[in-house]
């Protein structure tokens, strides 16, 4: 989850957190739900083409 807590003073070394990459973005539930829906639609379309046409 996103940490929104802040202290009153800034840290002397600055903010040296590692940047979050693509794997963090893919682990978010709304994106995973969206990708699952899109994948299901592709699967249904492929099965329709293979079995019914």
Residue pairs with C-beta under 8 A, 6 or more apart in sequence:
25 31
26 32
